[in-house]
């Protein structure tokens, strides 16, 4: 049976469930541990989940990221569980610099298939390691924020945090 080391980490965007296998990050989920358990069962099959303080040493880079060191996640090792096309798409996401956004078309061009806009959109939506594999940096061609598994408010917060969007000031 597979062994995953897991922890739920409090962050400015809510609790993140983190899972590592053999010292490598394999999943980040929004809203904590239950989504993590469901992801593991669906993608990896039966797994033993063991609570640890810092799976794969990722909590330090995540803390630094949330404290403003927006490139702190670039060197976090990840293992991407998905199809070959999904993995190519997710690997391309890691090439989007903090403070930058790409359109789905630009992402499709990056993986060498400019007509695969919808397919990269679908793969982007299945990213098992959001925030670390920065799917939030992909927006619509019009410049509008589009779907995000963690919700558009989290996406907006992440993009503002990285400097890709200007903060929206309250009216009045």
C-alpha positions as CSV (number, residue, x, y, z in Angstrom):
1,X,0.0,0.0,0.0
2,X,1.3,3.5,-0.9
3,X,2.3,5.7,2.0
4,X,1.6,9.5,1.8
5,X,2.9,12.0,4.3
6,X,0.2,14.7,4.8
7,X,-0.4,17.9,6.7
8,X,-3.0,20.7,6.7
9,X,-1.3,24.1,6.6
10,X,-3.1,27.3,7.4
11,X,-2.5,30.0,4.8
12,X,-3.9,33.4,3.9
13,X,-6.1,31.7,1.3
14,X,-7.4,29.1,3.7
15,X,-6.2,25.7,4.8
16,X,-4.1,23.7,2.2
17,X,-3.8,20.0,2.4
18,X,-0.3,18.9,1.4
19,X,0.7,15.3,0.5
20,X,4.1,13.9,-0.3
21,X,5.2,10.5,-1.5
22,X,8.9,9.4,-1.0
23,X,9.8,12.9,-0.1
24,X,8.3,14.5,-3.2
25,X,5.1,16.7,-3.2
26,X,2.3,15.0,-5.1
27,X,-0.8,17.0,-4.1
28,X,-2.1,20.3,-2.7
29,X,-5.8,20.6,-2.0
30,X,-7.9,23.5,-0.9
31,X,-9.9,23.3,2.2
32,X,-7.7,20.8,4.0
33,X,-7.6,17.1,4.6
34,X,-10.8,15.6,3.3
35,X,-10.2,16.7,-0.3
36,X,-6.7,15.3,0.0
37,X,-8.0,12.0,1.1
38,X,-10.5,11.9,-1.8
39,X,-7.8,12.9,-4.3
40,X,-5.5,10.1,-3.1
41,X,-8.2,7.5,-3.3
42,X,-9.3,8.6,-6.8
43,X,-5.8,9.0,-8.3
44,X,-3.5,6.6,-6.4
45,X,-5.9,4.0,-5.0
46,X,-5.6,2.7,-1.5
47,X,-3.1,4.8,0.5
48,X,-2.0,5.1,4.1
49,X,-2.0,8.7,5.1
50,X,0.5,9.6,7.9
51,X,0.3,13.0,9.5
52,X,3.7,14.7,9.6
53,X,4.8,18.3,10.3
54,X,6.5,19.0,7.0
55,X,5.9,16.6,4.1
56,X,8.7,16.9,1.5
57,X,10.0,20.1,3.2
58,X,7.3,22.1,1.4
59,X,5.9,24.1,4.3
60,X,9.0,26.4,4.5
61,X,8.8,27.4,0.8
62,X,5.0,27.9,1.1
63,X,5.4,30.2,4.2
64,X,8.1,32.2,2.3
65,X,5.8,32.4,-0.7
66,X,2.9,33.7,1.4
67,X,5.3,36.2,3.1
68,X,6.1,37.7,-0.2
69,X,9.0,35.7,-1.7
70,X,6.9,34.9,-4.7
71,X,9.6,32.7,-6.4
72,X,10.0,30.5,-3.3
73,X,8.1,27.6,-4.9
74,X,10.0,27.3,-8.1
75,X,12.4,24.7,-6.8
76,X,10.0,22.5,-4.9
77,X,10.2,19.0,-6.4
78,X,6.9,17.6,-7.5
79,X,5.7,14.3,-8.9
80,X,2.8,14.8,-11.3
81,X,0.2,12.0,-11.5
82,X,-1.7,12.3,-14.8
83,X,-1.7,11.5,-18.5
84,X,1.3,12.4,-20.6
85,X,-0.5,15.4,-22.0
86,X,-1.6,16.6,-18.6
87,X,2.0,16.3,-17.3
88,X,3.4,18.3,-20.2
89,X,0.8,21.0,-19.5
90,X,1.5,21.1,-15.8
91,X,5.3,21.2,-16.4
92,X,4.7,24.2,-18.7
93,X,2.8,25.9,-15.9
94,X,6.0,26.0,-13.9
95,X,7.6,28.1,-16.6
96,X,5.2,30.9,-16.1
97,X,7.1,33.4,-13.9
98,X,5.5,34.9,-10.8
99,X,3.8,38.2,-11.6
100,X,3.0,37.0,-15.1
101,X,-0.1,35.5,-16.7
102,X,-0.6,33.5,-19.8
103,X,-3.7,32.8,-21.8
104,X,-4.8,29.2,-22.5
105,X,-3.6,29.7,-26.1
106,X,-0.2,30.8,-24.9
107,X,0.0,27.7,-22.7
108,X,-1.0,25.5,-25.7
109,X,1.7,27.1,-27.8
110,X,4.2,26.4,-25.0
111,X,3.6,22.7,-25.2
112,X,3.8,22.8,-29.0
113,X,0.1,22.4,-29.8
114,X,-1.4,25.8,-30.4
115,X,-4.8,24.3,-31.4
116,X,-5.1,22.5,-28.0
117,X,-6.5,25.4,-26.1
118,X,-9.5,23.6,-24.7
119,X,-7.4,20.5,-23.8
120,X,-4.9,22.6,-21.9
121,X,-7.8,24.3,-20.2
122,X,-9.1,20.9,-19.1
123,X,-5.6,19.8,-18.0
124,X,-5.1,23.0,-16.1
125,X,-8.3,22.4,-14.2
126,X,-7.1,19.0,-13.2
127,X,-3.8,20.2,-11.8
128,X,-3.1,18.1,-8.6
129,X,-0.6,20.6,-7.1
130,X,-2.2,24.1,-7.3
131,X,-0.2,27.1,-6.0
132,X,3.1,25.2,-6.4
133,X,2.3,24.3,-10.0
134,X,0.8,27.7,-10.7
135,X,-2.4,27.1,-12.7
136,X,-3.7,30.3,-11.2
137,X,-1.4,32.2,-13.6
138,X,-3.5,31.2,-16.6
139,X,-6.3,33.6,-17.6
140,X,-8.7,34.1,-20.4
141,X,-7.5,35.6,-23.7
142,X,-9.6,38.7,-22.9
143,X,-7.6,39.2,-19.7
144,X,-10.5,38.1,-17.4
145,X,-10.1,35.6,-14.6
146,X,-11.5,32.2,-15.6
147,X,-12.2,29.1,-13.6
148,X,-10.0,28.0,-10.7
149,X,-10.5,24.9,-8.5
150,X,-9.9,27.0,-5.4
151,X,-12.4,29.7,-6.6
152,X,-11.9,33.0,-8.3
153,X,-11.3,34.9,-5.1
154,X,-8.3,32.7,-4.3
155,X,-7.1,33.1,-7.8
156,X,-7.4,36.9,-7.6
157,X,-5.6,36.9,-4.2
158,X,-2.7,34.8,-5.6
159,X,-2.3,37.0,-8.7
160,X,-2.5,40.2,-6.7
161,X,0.0,38.7,-4.2
162,X,2.4,38.0,-7.1
163,X,1.9,41.4,-8.6
164,X,0.1,40.2,-11.8
165,X,-3.1,42.1,-10.8
166,X,-3.5,45.4,-9.1
167,X,-5.5,45.2,-5.9
168,X,-9.1,46.3,-6.2
169,X,-9.8,49.2,-3.9
170,X,-13.2,49.3,-2.2
171,X,-15.7,51.9,-3.4
172,X,-16.4,55.0,-1.4
